[in-house]
Amino acid sequence: MKLVKLIANLGYGSRKDVMAMFREGRITDAQGEVLYADDKVEHDAIRIDEQPLDPPAGLTLMLHKPVGYTCSTKDPGRVIYDLLPPRFRLRSPLLSSVGRLDRDTSGLLLMTDDGALLHRIVSPKARLPKVYEAALAQDLRGDEGAVFASGTLLLEAETTPLAPAALRVDGPRQASLTLTEGRYHQVRRMFAAVGNHVDALHRSRIGGLALGDLAPGQWRTLDTADLDVMFGESR
């Protein structure tokens, strides 16, 4: 791929903008030598304003989504892309969220521009467990774990029962719920079905991948080792 197209696809600007950057001498190699549009250089050796080039296509990252942000590019309020470098929302192929967390839910969110990986993660066949921590409005009554594990629970307006889910009670009004599917507002609707209300919701894990020490609003790129951990694969 030509350097102009490569850099434009990473969101640094239009091809016209990138050509101007070449003319201004802002694009160099790792030694500071000015590059030209027809040069052939390894991705890792390219610098823009002395900074390494963003990761190439195939980027996957994990974000600690705070409450108040929407998984969208067009919402008039705060969106997850506001937490990333501005050019990330201009990348081609698009950097998309893998599934969604609603505005009032915090926690682990994956984003990728790898369509095959996105499909692998969200495919029902993957059955990747996702762990949610819920703060509830009322005390747990004691039978919720059996109801959620039964595989017979029907949510309102649906005709297919939920897959069995595992509940761990962490306190009178605190619980962790592990799901292997992802229906619309599923955790909130499950607790509503047993007469409770979720006051706060946080996703802490997807497969074997946990947030670790990422603070709200922080993100980091994932490598193949991270993906192996998520899918529970040995290298």
Phi, psi and omega in degrees: 000137179294149184302321182299312180294318179304310184290322177296319180295338178275003172092009182286347179151178175291170177300324177297317178298318182293321177299322177295323178296322176297314182297328180278357179074021183277346182253118184227176171266184185295339179268001178091005178283133181296134177260158178239159189302332182262009177289154176247112186222143175295145183308314185294344182267354184274137177233141172238121186052039177072006179255142179302148178294146176301159179304148180287179174305143189105011180290132172228134180221160173245138183235137170271096183286125175278164171298144176100356180248143182255143177277075185205162173258348190238356182300138181291343178269205180284137180235161184300331181293340176294342182269355184246166173306136185307325183289344181298329181282352181257003182294151175226117006292160185296138172274109187248153172286145178268096191074191184220154163242133182291170186305325186266008179248135179253173170118202190289121176231131176263146175223142181205157170250012179263102185298321180294319179293317179303313180297321181297322182288316186273349182301134177304333180292334182293322181049040178292124179290138177237130185254126179242137177252123186243135169258127191251156181282334183229160177298144173295142184268343173117338183256004184297321181300316180293321179296313183291329182277351189289332185076013181241357185291126177255128174277155181304134177073012177244157182244353179251124180298155176288148171294152178306139179231149184257127179253134172241124180274123181252355180173174182305325180233025180231133181209153173246135183235127180253120182247154174241013174219174185218082177269166184303122178048041191299312184297315180298319181289327178295315179291327175297325181293338178251021171082023180235174181225136179273118178276325180212144184221137184218129175264122187255343186205145169231118186057229178269005185263125180243163181296330182065226184262017177294125177278160178308131181091347180273159180213162172209153178284154179251144176250183183297328178295320177297319181293324176299318178299316182299315182276357179072033182255146174267148183269000000 
